Amino acid sequence: MRFLYKRPKIEHVREELNTLMEVMVSDHFVYLDLFVFSLIFTMLLSPAINSLAMSILFFFASYSLFSCLYYFLFSRFKENS
């Protein structure tokens, strides 16, 4: 079966990997990940949080904290390079 499968050229593989890396490190994708991780973090801490209003407040606080950390530590460094 190995002789039936033609391996792609290394240039095509590198091109696809570069496209994938551009998508994975794009700002929109990172902010979407931060949103999902903040939601999961809030859900896991929901037994320790007293009310729904405090849960919503905690979610927005954690999302804004993580977003600010990303913006000030990584995004600005990437723009300078």
Secondary structure by P-SEA (a helix, b strand, c coil): cccccccccaaaaaaaaaaaaaaaacaaaaaaaaaaaaaaaaaaaccccccaaaaaaaaaaaaaaaaaaaaaccaaaaaac
